[in-house]
């Protein structure tokens, strides 16, 4: 049955109107900007807002940390749901492994996720407020798992696979990894640090004399969510149409028939590789600490700073924290790869984590001072630059190493685990925060929280991440996969050559094959350009030969500038 569905999927994505708009054999500007920056940014912004505000929506508007009403539901539901999230990601990863379409194996799931995500997002914020607690718990459980265990894994597993499947060119792949991570960072920075705190916090959490008007807040959230659904949908379409899976296409073009590998074989290959364990543990620690920090940020801003009373002031404090922390990571998009090229990706991440731990500790000098906490957040952001931008490229190196070692790729299982971590840690982080808040006596109706609650917020927002960063610095000692890169790529080419010759095909060096493909793409593009110019000349009564001569002269000038710039460099 599953195989029949995959075959239908392959037929569906053979349609011409679903073809990628990227035709170049090499990564170019249009793909970088639309496929890896603009599209993912729009697709990720809603989830970035949920990471910071969904738990607070549940606790302050639906009151799910109220023991008398919900018991321990707020603690255990997100944590138990992590199991379902992991299973959902494994299912999506397995489906990707079985899928081979002209549009790749991951990109189809980007498109399929779009309508499911819209339904799931609406469900998250339509919990009936006036129904019984039992009905509310059932609704929250179903909508939460529809989003985090099915809809978002379908999108995110495919999205996070795109860098690994885009190209084997390490420089181009590194640039795409930087842009893809930048999209995620920007979504968090703008969504959680500007859009909601500055413009919408007082609108989404309506505050009357320090007490939240839950009905008005509930109604306002519903309107904003519809807008977020539309932005998410358009972002996914943009990412789908302006990306391309060149690595998946390799076997199709080389006419290599891929065997459908049992998941157990991939699991064994990954589980017996130390590098795989190190990179997975890195993502687990980094994501869990980030989710705990982001999930507690709104609470910290509302209850911890001297002079902050009410949602408006809390939004300003949260915006300051987000912007101060976001500036280093924004600058890091330019600095990350020069640093990584100088030190190596592994060393850049390790030393960055050391700097982040030392710098972030400044926040502990005075946890009630917005100025001091901002200084610590900024210094921690500086140290986290390499981790933000180069670790997807490190993951790609690990996947290449596995392919060279085993003769097959392990993207499906690996990206399923990666996606489970990226998505599942949201539930684990929320459950941890809720457990601590409930146990410490958190009450959103009070004008000030007790000392135990304040200590919990310091641990969640500042301390937990510093401990995880220190552990990551130690982990990086064991991730020396980069030294195998040249040998790995040579082995991969040898495996491909053997398969092509065994199938009776003609082997071409990848550089030759890519150049031929690029020449053909350039030829088609030039033919289209000339036809468009000819039609424009007919419409405007211009001389085609004269206009073509002007164009060629401009091209000669541009070529001269490029050559001059290359010589100067």
RODO-2510 file (C-alpha; in nm, 4 decimals, decimal comma):
residues 569
     n   res          X          Y          Z
     1     x     0,0000     0,0000     0,0000
     2     x     0,2789     0,2438     0,0948
     3     x     0,4635     0,1609    -0,2293
     4     x     0,1476     0,2252    -0,4339
     5     x     0,1144     0,5689    -0,2768
     6     x     0,4791     0,6419    -0,3567
     7     x     0,4224     0,5419    -0,7206
     8     x     0,1224     0,7759    -0,7415
     9     x     0,3421     1,0487    -0,5951
    10     x     0,6046     0,9897    -0,8633
    11     x     0,3414     1,0177    -1,1373
    12     x     0,1944     1,3331    -0,9847
    13     x     0,5300     1,5116    -0,9651
    14     x     0,6088     1,4282    -1,3276
    15     x     0,3683     1,7069    -1,4238
    16     x     0,5295     2,0020    -1,6032
    17     x     0,3615     2,2625    -1,3817
    18     x     0,5347     2,1171    -1,0758
    19     x     0,8849     2,1437    -1,2228
    20     x     1,1531     2,3389    -1,0408
    21     x     1,2200     2,6850    -1,1771
    22     x     1,5936     2,6270    -1,1248
    23     x     1,7582     2,5003    -1,4442
    24     x     2,1245     2,5808    -1,3783
    25     x     2,3675     2,2992    -1,2999
    26     x     2,5409     2,5352    -1,0573
    27     x     2,3887     2,7225    -0,7641
    28     x     2,3085     3,0779    -0,8696
    29     x     2,1612     3,3946    -0,7159
    30     x     1,7929     3,3198    -0,7814
    31     x     1,8176     2,9834    -0,6073
    32     x     2,0147     3,1237    -0,3144
    33     x     1,7845     3,4195    -0,2474
    34     x     1,4401     3,2721    -0,3179
    35     x     1,4958     2,9032    -0,2404
    36     x     1,7178     2,9267     0,0654
    37     x     1,6477     3,2680     0,2178
    38     x     1,3139     3,4314     0,1311
    39     x     1,1054     3,1130     0,0983
    40     x     1,2294     2,9419     0,4176
    41     x     1,2072     3,2696     0,6122
    42     x     0,8363     3,3056     0,5300
    43     x     0,7743     2,9345     0,5883
    44     x     0,9491     2,9333     0,9280
    45     x     0,8243     3,2585     1,0804
    46     x     0,5018     3,1092     1,2185
    47     x     0,6878     2,8266     1,3939
    48     x     0,9378     3,0767     1,5349
    49     x     0,6491     3,2688     1,6914
    50     x     0,4983     2,9475     1,8294
    51     x     0,8325     2,8541     1,9900
    52     x     0,8211     3,1735     2,1970
    53     x     0,4478     3,2237     2,2458
    54     x     0,2445     2,9031     2,2064
    55     x     0,3209     2,7833     2,5588
    56     x     0,2362     3,1258     2,7001
    57     x    -0,0867     3,1292     2,4981
    58     x    -0,1782     2,7979     2,6609
    59     x    -0,0735     2,9024     3,0135
    60     x    -0,1993     3,2634     3,0261
    61     x    -0,5089     3,2456     2,8017
    62     x    -0,6222     2,8840     2,8423
    63     x    -0,4669     2,8478     3,1932
    64     x    -0,3280     2,4995     3,1330
    65     x    -0,0746     2,5347     3,4193
    66     x    -0,3708     2,5567     3,6607
    67     x    -0,3480     2,2276     3,8557
    68     x    -0,7087     2,2446     3,9709
    69     x    -0,8294     2,2601     3,6090
    70     x    -0,5785     2,0619     3,4013
    71     x    -0,3761     1,8673     3,6596
    72     x    -0,0355     1,7706     3,5184
    73     x    -0,1538     1,7840     3,1561
    74     x     0,0698     2,0835     3,0740
    75     x     0,3770     1,8941     3,1908
    76     x     0,3189     1,5505     3,0449
    77     x     0,1299     1,6157     2,7204
    78     x     0,4228     1,7927     2,5414
    79     x     0,6722     1,5397     2,6763
    80     x     0,4679     1,2325     2,5809
    81     x     0,4000     1,3887     2,2416
    82     x     0,7742     1,3788     2,1724
    83     x     0,7315     1,0022     2,1137
    84     x     0,4655     1,0685     1,8505
    85     x     0,6829     1,3438     1,6991
    86     x     0,9779     1,1032     1,6659
    87     x     0,7566     0,8402     1,5006
    88     x     0,6153     1,1027     1,2646
    89     x     0,9622     1,2149     1,1600
    90     x     1,0776     0,8561     1,1072
    91     x     0,7728     0,7952     0,8884
    92     x     0,8442     1,1038     0,6765
    93     x     1,2117     1,0062     0,6508
    94     x     1,1195     0,6576     0,5339
    95     x     0,8773     0,7949     0,2765
    96     x     1,1531     1,0206     0,1459
    97     x     1,3823     0,7183     0,1104
    98     x     1,1234     0,5369    -0,0992
    99     x     1,0437     0,8379    -0,3161
   100     x     1,2169     0,9108    -0,6464
   101     x     1,0481     1,1686    -0,8672
   102     x     1,1742     1,4047    -1,1381
   103     x     1,1485     1,6715    -0,8668
   104     x     1,3628     1,4794    -0,6197
   105     x     1,2827     1,2854    -0,3052
   106     x     1,2499     1,5686    -0,0495
   107     x     1,0989     1,8602    -0,2431
   108     x     0,7658     1,6825    -0,3075
   109     x     0,7054     1,6720     0,0675
   110     x     0,7584     2,0473     0,0899
   111     x     0,4610     2,0991    -0,1389
   112     x     0,2461     1,8319     0,0259
   113     x     0,3057     1,9846     0,3700
   114     x     0,1632     2,3269     0,2782
   115     x    -0,2138     2,2568     0,3060
   116     x    -0,1690     2,0246     0,6059
   117     x     0,0265     2,2943     0,7895
   118     x    -0,2481     2,5502     0,7334
   119     x    -0,5100     2,3201     0,8867
   120     x    -0,2826     2,2320     1,1801
   121     x    -0,1941     2,5939     1,2587
   122     x    -0,5595     2,6955     1,2660
   123     x    -0,6341     2,4009     1,4963
   124     x    -0,3667     2,5078     1,7458
   125     x    -0,5414     2,8377     1,8174
   126     x    -0,9077     2,7389     1,7894
   127     x    -0,9365     2,5492     2,1182
   128     x    -1,2948     2,6114     2,2416
   129     x    -1,2500     2,8265     2,5551
   130     x    -1,5977     2,7715     2,6990
   131     x    -1,5974     2,3925     2,6749
   132     x    -1,5089     2,1526     2,9562
   133     x    -1,1443     2,0990     3,0581
   134     x    -1,1654     1,7443     2,9194
   135     x    -1,2784     1,8713     2,5793
   136     x    -1,0034     2,1346     2,5804
   137     x    -0,7380     1,8761     2,6674
   138     x    -0,8534     1,6480     2,3841
   139     x    -0,8538     1,9398     2,1373
   140     x    -0,5077     2,0574     2,2443
   141     x    -0,3670     1,7042     2,2277
   142     x    -0,5031     1,6398     1,8755
   143     x    -0,4145     1,9805     1,7274
   144     x    -0,0709     1,9872     1,8919
   145     x     0,0217     1,6465     1,7523
   146     x    -0,1277     1,7180     1,4106
   147     x     0,1084     2,0145     1,3878
   148     x     0,4222     1,8839     1,5594
   149     x     0,4016     1,5124     1,4705
   150     x     0,2768     1,5299     1,1115
   151     x     0,2471     1,8670     0,9379
   152     x     0,5653     2,0374     1,0566
   153     x     0,7851     1,7227     1,0311
   154     x     0,6690     1,6779     0,6712
   155     x     0,7839     2,0307     0,5928
   156     x     1,0905     2,0482     0,8135
   157     x     1,2456     1,7108     0,7265
   158     x     1,2245     1,8023     0,3579
   159     x     1,3420     2,1593     0,4192
   160     x     1,6406     2,0536     0,6265
   161     x     1,7415     1,7965     0,3618
   162     x     1,7748     2,0543     0,0862
   163     x     2,1290     2,1689     0,1703
   164     x     2,2543     1,8086     0,1764
   165     x     2,0845     1,7256    -0,1550
   166     x     2,1479     2,0517    -0,3399
   167     x     2,5051     1,9989    -0,4659
   168     x     2,8352     1,8229    -0,3933
   169     x     3,0269     2,1469    -0,4415
   170     x     3,1429     2,2153    -0,0849
   171     x     3,1746     2,5923    -0,1325
   172     x     2,8265     2,6258    -0,2806
   173     x     2,6863     2,3925    -0,0157
   174     x     2,8460     2,5983     0,2590
   175     x     2,6879     2,9148     0,1201
   176     x     2,3462     2,7491     0,1014
   177     x     2,3848     2,6239     0,4595
   178     x     2,4611     2,9807     0,5690
   179     x     2,1548     3,1202     0,3894
   180     x     1,9270     2,8419     0,5146
   181     x     2,0367     2,9014     0,8735
   182     x     2,0097     3,2772     0,8219
   183     x     1,6461     3,2299     0,7189
   184     x     1,5775     3,0467     1,0451
   185     x     1,7635     3,3058     1,2518
   186     x     1,5800     3,5902     1,0775
   187     x     1,2439     3,4195     1,1348
   188     x     1,3163     3,3986     1,5068
   189     x     1,4608     3,7511     1,5188
   190     x     1,1788     3,9213     1,3309
   191     x     0,8928     3,6996     1,4461
   192     x     0,9816     3,6557     1,8120
   193     x     1,1828     3,9760     1,8652
   194     x     1,0094     4,2414     1,6554
   195     x     0,6730     4,1428     1,5076
   196     x     0,5087     4,0140     1,8259
   197     x     0,6926     4,1977     2,1092
   198     x     0,6964     4,5432     1,9465
   199     x     0,3854     4,5453     1,7308
   200     x     0,1517     4,2768     1,8609
   201     x     0,2201     4,1772     2,2226
   202     x    -0,0289     4,4243     2,3688
   203     x    -0,2756     4,3180     2,0999
   204     x    -0,2319     3,9430     2,1481
   205     x    -0,2163     3,9602     2,5292
   206     x    -0,4712     4,2316     2,6122
   207     x    -0,3701     4,3755     2,9502
   208     x    -0,6191     4,5554     3,1793
   209     x    -0,4489     4,6772     3,4973
   210     x    -0,1972     4,3943     3,4965
   211     x    -0,4618     4,1282     3,4334
   212     x    -0,4935     3,9636     3,0898
   213     x    -0,8327     3,9835     2,9177
   214     x    -0,8409     3,6218     2,8004
   215     x    -1,1444     3,6482     2,5709
   216     x    -1,0158     3,9531     2,3813
   217     x    -0,6689     3,7967     2,3554
   218     x    -0,8189     3,4727     2,2258
   219     x    -1,0110     3,6570     1,9523
   220     x    -0,7077     3,8592     1,8464
   221     x    -0,4893     3,5485     1,8166
   222     x    -0,7394     3,3928     1,5750
   223     x    -0,7117     3,6855     1,3338
   224     x    -0,3311     3,6952     1,3406
   225     x    -0,3071     3,3196     1,2860
   226     x    -0,4955     3,3420     0,9545
   227     x    -0,2357     3,5887     0,8274
   228     x     0,0475     3,3620     0,9442
   229     x    -0,1125     3,0686     0,7598
   230     x    -0,1041     3,2603     0,4315
   231     x     0,2590     3,3706     0,4796
   232     x     0,3615     3,0124     0,5619
   233     x     0,1833     2,8729     0,2551
   234     x     0,3444     3,1233     0,0156
   235     x     0,6883     3,0669     0,1728
   236     x     0,6678     2,6907     0,1166
   237     x     0,5676     2,7420    -0,2476
   238     x     0,8642     2,9742    -0,2955
   239     x     1,1074     2,7239    -0,1450
   240     x     0,9620     2,4391    -0,3513
   241     x     0,9824     2,6102    -0,6893
   242     x     1,3252     2,7692    -0,6407
   243     x     1,5290     2,4747    -0,5114
   244     x     1,6740     2,1719    -0,6866
   245     x     1,8044     1,8306    -0,5722
   246     x     2,1143     1,7824    -0,7876
   247     x     2,2468     1,4903    -0,5812
   248     x     1,9166     1,3010    -0,6120
   249     x     1,9234     1,3689    -0,9868
   250     x     2,2732     1,2189    -1,0219
   251     x     2,1563     0,8574    -1,0232
   252     x     1,8684     0,9374    -1,2592
   253     x     2,1053     1,1010    -1,5079
   254     x     2,3685     0,8305    -1,4683
   255     x     2,0923     0,5707    -1,5143
   256     x     2,1848     0,4008    -1,1878
   257     x     1,8952     0,1973    -1,0529
   258     x     1,8830     0,2471    -0,6788
   259     x     1,7788    -0,0384    -0,4568
   260     x     1,5183     0,0467    -0,1937
   261     x     1,7348     0,0167     0,1137
   262     x     1,5754    -0,1284     0,4268
   263     x     1,5601     0,1283     0,7052
   264     x     1,7447    -0,1209     0,9287
   265     x     2,0484    -0,0965     0,6996
   266     x     2,0562     0,2808     0,7261
   267     x     2,0065     0,2626     1,1014
   268     x     2,2987     0,0220     1,1381
   269     x     2,5238     0,2389     0,9194
   270     x     2,4459     0,5474     1,1267
   271     x     2,4549     0,3860     1,4686
   272     x     2,7997     0,2365     1,4107
   273     x     2,9523     0,5688     1,3009
   274     x     3,0948     0,7798     1,5909
   275     x     3,0808     1,1020     1,3857
   276     x     2,7063     1,0520     1,3386
   277     x     2,6485     1,0246     1,7135
   278     x     2,8507     1,3371     1,7845
   279     x     2,6663     1,5564     1,5318
   280     x     2,3269     1,4249     1,6489
   281     x     2,4132     1,4921     2,0151
   282     x     2,5250     1,8396     1,9142
   283     x     2,1887     1,9171     1,7522
   284     x     2,0019     1,7709     2,0505
   285     x     2,1842     1,9884     2,3043
   286     x     2,1780     2,3010     2,0904
   287     x     1,8091     2,2718     2,0022
   288     x     1,6861     2,1734     2,3497
   289     x     1,8729     2,4606     2,5143
   290     x     1,7408     2,7020     2,2512
   291     x     1,3819     2,5842     2,2980
   292     x     1,3996     2,6199     2,6750
   293     x     1,5485     2,9684     2,6350
   294     x     1,2989     3,0827     2,3707
   295     x     1,0035     2,9275     2,5504
   296     x     1,0882     3,1091     2,8747
   297     x     1,1858     3,4407     2,7128
   298     x     0,8356     3,5880     2,7218
   299     x     0,7924     3,4891     3,0892
   300     x     1,1362     3,6286     3,1786
   301     x     1,0668     3,9608     3,0076
   302     x     0,7304     3,9932     3,1803
   303     x     0,8317     3,9057     3,5363
   304     x     1,2069     3,9496     3,5940
   305     x     1,3203     4,3000     3,5014
   306     x     1,3122     4,5956     3,7386
   307     x     1,0561     4,8537     3,6289
   308     x     0,8737     4,6257     3,3829
   309     x     0,5004     4,6086     3,4536
   310     x     0,2346     4,5190     3,2006
   311     x     0,2485     4,3560     2,8588
   312     x     0,3596     4,6687     2,6699
   313     x     0,6755     4,7133     2,8788
   314     x     0,7403     4,3383     2,8685
   315     x     0,7167     4,3445     2,4897
   316     x     0,9740     4,6248     2,4793
   317     x     1,2104     4,4311     2,7062
   318     x     1,1688     4,1145     2,4989
   319     x     1,2310     4,3087     2,1798
   320     x     1,5510     4,4542     2,3264
   321     x     1,6732     4,1071     2,4221
   322     x     1,5883     3,9672     2,0809
   323     x     1,7472     4,2498     1,8864
   324     x     2,0637     4,2585     2,0964
   325     x     2,0999     3,8826     2,0624
   326     x     2,0115     3,8939     1,6931
   327     x     2,2649     4,1557     1,5847
   328     x     2,5691     3,9248     1,6269
   329     x     2,3950     3,6388     1,4490
   330     x     2,2959     3,8707     1,1617
   331     x     2,6553     3,9905     1,1248
   332     x     2,7618     3,6282     1,1606
   333     x     2,6114     3,5454     0,8212
   334     x     2,9084     3,7326     0,6718
   335     x     3,1713     3,6260     0,9268
   336     x     3,0864     3,2600     0,9854
   337     x     3,2521     3,1102     0,6795
   338     x     3,5705     3,3198     0,6823
   339     x     3,6141     3,2063     1,0446
   340     x     3,5341     2,8441     0,9558
   341     x     3,7723     2,8503     0,6571
   342     x     4,0476     2,9880     0,8793
   343     x     4,0043     2,7507     1,1754
   344     x     3,8043     2,4643     1,0257
   345     x     3,4331     2,4139     1,0931
   346     x     3,4812     2,1956     1,4008
   347     x     3,7297     2,4274     1,5755
   348     x     3,5225     2,7347     1,4901
   349     x     3,2168     2,5839     1,6615
   350     x     3,4171     2,4643     1,9637
   351     x     3,5909     2,7963     2,0309
   352     x     3,2672     2,9810     1,9648
   353     x     3,0932     2,7791     2,2359
   354     x     3,3707     2,8632     2,4838
   355     x     3,3260     3,2340     2,4084
   356     x     2,9470     3,1973     2,4389
   357     x     2,9709     3,0376     2,7844
   358     x     3,2095     3,3030     2,9162
   359     x     3,0160     3,5910     2,7602
   360     x     2,6724     3,4592     2,8556
   361     x     2,7780     3,4347     3,2188
   362     x     2,7729     3,8166     3,2378
   363     x     2,3919     3,7920     3,2489
   364     x     2,4168     3,6252     3,5888
   365     x     2,5841     3,9300     3,7460
   366     x     2,2424     4,0968     3,7809
   367     x     1,9506     3,8908     3,6502
   368     x     1,7044     4,1770     3,7125
   369     x     1,8973     4,4353     3,5066
   370     x     1,7879     4,4539     3,1428
   371     x     2,1183     4,6185     3,0527
   372     x     2,3356     4,3472     3,2121
   373     x     2,1290     4,0610     3,0708
   374     x     2,1468     4,2210     2,7242
   375     x     2,5278     4,2386     2,7491
   376     x     2,5435     3,8680     2,8322
   377     x     2,2992     3,7798     2,5538
   378     x     2,5032     3,9807     2,2998
   379     x     2,8331     3,8167     2,3990
   380     x     2,6703     3,4737     2,3900
   381     x     2,5391     3,5556     2,0419
   382     x     2,8911     3,6366     1,9223
   383     x     3,0164     3,2985     2,0385
   384     x     2,7271     3,1095     1,8803
   385     x     2,7934     3,2468     1,5279
   386     x     2,9785     2,9393     1,3924
   387     x     2,7255     2,6998     1,5466
   388     x     2,4404     2,8932     1,3850
   389     x     2,5777     2,8783     1,0323
   390     x     2,8245     2,5963     0,9659
   391     x     2,6833     2,2913     1,1428
   392     x     2,4486     2,1962     0,8569
   393     x     2,7583     2,1814     0,6378
   394     x     2,9236     1,9626     0,9046
   395     x     2,6197     1,7347     0,8927
   396     x     2,6594     1,7163     0,5138
   397     x     3,0232     1,6129     0,5649
   398     x     2,9088     1,3345     0,7972
   399     x     2,6509     1,2146     0,5411
   400     x     2,9173     1,2156     0,2672
   401     x     3,1459     1,0165     0,4976
   402     x     2,8697     0,7596     0,5529
   403     x     2,8076     0,7366     0,1773
   404     x     3,1771     0,6844     0,1058
   405     x     3,2055     0,4239     0,3802
   406     x     2,8885     0,2247     0,3015
   407     x     2,8177     0,2897    -0,0667
   408     x     2,4727     0,4403    -0,0042
   409     x     2,3343     0,7613     0,1414
   410     x     2,1647     0,7761     0,4805
   411     x     1,9757     1,1038     0,4363
   412     x     1,6332     0,9545     0,5086
   413     x     1,7022     0,8192     0,8559
   414     x     1,9469     1,0943     0,9507
   415     x     1,7174     1,3798     0,8502
   416     x     1,4247     1,2057     1,0201
   417     x     1,6254     1,2006     1,3449
   418     x     1,7399     1,5577     1,2836
   419     x     1,3818     1,6683     1,2204
   420     x     1,2609     1,4831     1,5301
   421     x     1,5179     1,6733     1,7359
   422     x     1,4352     2,0104     1,5810
   423     x     1,0614     1,9609     1,6313
   424     x     1,0513     1,7289     1,9317
   425     x     1,2673     1,9487     2,1512
   426     x     0,9903     2,2099     2,1404
   427     x     0,7636     1,9719     2,3315
   428     x     1,0375     1,8585     2,5667
   429     x     1,1383     2,2181     2,6370
   430     x     0,7757     2,3266     2,6923
   431     x     0,7117     2,0312     2,9221
   432     x     1,0213     2,1124     3,1257
   433     x     0,9228     2,4791     3,1583
   434     x     0,5648     2,3907     3,2534
   435     x     0,6793     2,1362     3,5111
   436     x     0,9043     2,3910     3,6799
   437     x     0,6484     2,6737     3,6614
   438     x     0,3694     2,4559     3,7996
   439     x     0,5881     2,3203     4,0798
   440     x     0,7113     2,6689     4,1767
   441     x     0,3613     2,8214     4,1976
   442     x     0,3449     3,0334     3,8817
   443     x     0,0246     3,2417     3,8649
   444     x    -0,0239     3,4842     3,5706
   445     x    -0,2961     3,6747     3,7609
   446     x    -0,0503     3,7967     4,0274
   447     x     0,1270     4,1348     3,9959
   448     x     0,4600     3,9731     4,0894
   449     x     0,5927     3,6161     4,0950
   450     x     0,7532     3,4560     4,4017
   451     x     1,1279     3,3968     4,4413
   452     x     1,1048     3,0307     4,3416
   453     x     0,9402     3,1197     4,0106
   454     x     1,2078     3,3835     3,9510
   455     x     1,4850     3,1294     4,0145
   456     x     1,3175     2,8896     3,7697
   457     x     1,3118     3,1617     3,5021
   458     x     1,6838     3,2344     3,5538
   459     x     1,7641     2,8647     3,5082
   460     x     1,5441     2,8342     3,1995
   461     x     1,6391     3,1547     3,0207
   462     x     2,0101     3,1817     3,1100
   463     x     2,1603     2,8863     3,2948
   464     x     2,0397     2,5848     3,0968
   465     x     2,1798     2,7090     2,7659
   466     x     2,5219     2,7867     2,9176
   467     x     2,5505     2,4309     3,0523
   468     x     2,4564     2,2824     2,7129
   469     x     2,7025     2,5091     2,5287
   470     x     2,9833     2,3923     2,7563
   471     x     2,8940     2,0302     2,6774
   472     x     2,8965     2,1083     2,3021
   473     x     3,2465     2,2568     2,3263
   474     x     3,3661     1,9222     2,4650
   475     x     3,1727     1,7246     2,1999
   476     x     3,3449     1,9084     1,9149
   477     x     3,6765     1,7521     2,0123
   478     x     3,5468     1,4241     1,8672
   479     x     3,4004     1,5565     1,5375
   480     x     3,7065     1,5560     1,3142
   481     x     3,5203     1,4474     0,9994
   482     x     3,6621     1,7232     0,7772
   483     x     3,9992     1,5499     0,7468
   484     x     3,8258     1,2717     0,5478
   485     x     3,6528     1,5006     0,2924
   486     x     3,8896     1,4560    -0,0042
   487     x     3,9126     1,0808     0,0476
   488     x     3,5338     1,0537     0,0893
   489     x     3,4573     1,2369    -0,2345
   490     x     3,7048     1,0199    -0,4261
   491     x     3,5390     0,7044    -0,2905
   492     x     3,1908     0,8316    -0,3791
   493     x     3,3018     0,8926    -0,7388
   494     x     3,4524     0,5446    -0,7540
   495     x     3,1267     0,3880    -0,6316
   496     x     2,9303     0,5845    -0,8913
   497     x     3,1670     0,4867    -1,1723
   498     x     3,1442     0,1185    -1,0810
   499     x     2,7624     0,1307    -1,0811
   500     x     2,7471     0,3138    -1,4165
   501     x     2,9870     0,0727    -1,5870
   502     x     2,8098    -0,2282    -1,4348
   503     x     2,4838    -0,0999    -1,5830
   504     x     2,6510    -0,0699    -1,9275
   505     x     2,6528     0,3112    -1,9238
   506     x     2,9176     0,5660    -2,0196
   507     x     3,1083     0,7234    -1,7330
   508     x     3,1716     1,0958    -1,7418
   509     x     3,3629     1,2889    -1,4810
   510     x     3,1118     1,4976    -1,2805
   511     x     3,2867     1,8214    -1,3769
   512     x     3,2458     1,7335    -1,7465
   513     x     2,8838     1,6268    -1,6975
   514     x     2,7994     1,9434    -1,5047
   515     x     2,9682     2,1620    -1,7661
   516     x     2,7682     1,9955    -2,0445
   517     x     2,4497     2,0436    -1,8456
   518     x     2,5380     2,4069    -1,7786
   519     x     2,6162     2,4686    -2,1469
   520     x     2,2793     2,3218    -2,2447
   521     x     2,0987     2,5331    -1,9829
   522     x     2,2826     2,8447    -2,1064
   523     x     2,1926     2,7609    -2,4664
   524     x     1,8226     2,7298    -2,3827
   525     x     1,8290     3,0487    -2,1767
   526     x     1,9955     3,2386    -2,4620
   527     x     1,7380     3,1086    -2,7087
   528     x     1,4533     3,2223    -2,4813
   529     x     1,6178     3,5642    -2,4347
   530     x     1,6532     3,6184    -2,8072
   531     x     1,2923     3,5183    -2,8698
   532     x     1,1699     3,7572    -2,5967
   533     x     1,3807     4,0387    -2,7455
   534     x     1,2454     3,9645    -3,0934
   535     x     0,8870     3,9856    -2,9676
   536     x     0,9592     4,3101    -2,7804
   537     x     1,1092     4,4613    -3,0969
   538     x     0,7974     4,3667    -3,2937
   539     x     0,5692     4,5261    -3,0310
   540     x     0,7700     4,8488    -3,0097
   541     x     0,8810     4,8749    -3,3713
   542     x     1,2525     4,8371    -3,2916
   543     x     1,5283     4,6901    -3,5038
   544     x     1,6179     4,3459    -3,3651
   545     x     1,9750     4,3398    -3,5005
   546     x     2,0484     4,6811    -3,3510
   547     x     1,9033     4,5901    -3,0087
   548     x     2,0893     4,2579    -3,0108
   549     x     2,4146     4,4411    -3,0873
   550     x     2,3566     4,6742    -2,7894
   551     x     2,2995     4,3735    -2,5624
   552     x     2,6170     4,2006    -2,6811
   553     x     2,8186     4,5191    -2,6239
   554     x     2,6892     4,5381    -2,2663
   555     x     2,7833     4,1748    -2,2117
   556     x     3,1378     4,2425    -2,3327
   557     x     3,1722     4,5280    -2,0836
   558     x     3,0430     4,3084    -1,7984
   559     x     3,2811     4,0289    -1,8968
   560     x     3,5704     4,2752    -1,8996
   561     x     3,4812     4,3948    -1,5485
   562     x     3,4579     4,0387    -1,4205
   563     x     3,7992     3,9520    -1,5642
   564     x     3,9521     4,2665    -1,4139
   565     x     3,8010     4,1905    -1,0726
   566     x     3,9277     3,8314    -1,0908
   567     x     4,2823     3,9491    -1,1714
   568     x     4,2772     4,1985    -0,8830
   569     x     4,1680     3,9254    -0,6404
***
